[in-house]
Amino acid sequence: MEYDFEFYKMEMLADVPILVFSMAKSRLFPADVVVPLRSTRESSLVQPDEQLLLRWRMYLGQARLANHMIDPSMQKVGRSLMNTRRM
């Protein structure tokens, strides 16, 4: 990613994973993927305990490291979305 420091530009590697839970689409962080979550039952807001948060963090960390393949037909969709975002 190229960073512009006003007097000079510098290329720096950046890999900052962010997971945003929001009631609406985030305006602060552009998102590559938006996954709407809908409750399957009526419930009040859940306040997760530290153990549950730890398990979620471990799951997300392992999912990030797992091998995955993107179907070639989906790669075309991804390129199309990227080209649209550039406009």
URTA-V363050 format. One line per field, one symbol per residue. phi: phi as a letter, one per 40 degrees, with the letter a starting at -180 (. if undefined). Layout:
phi = ???
//
This chain:
phi = .cbbcgcabacbcaabcbbbbacaccccbcbcbbbcbbccacacdcbccccccccccccccccccccabbddccccccccccccccc
//
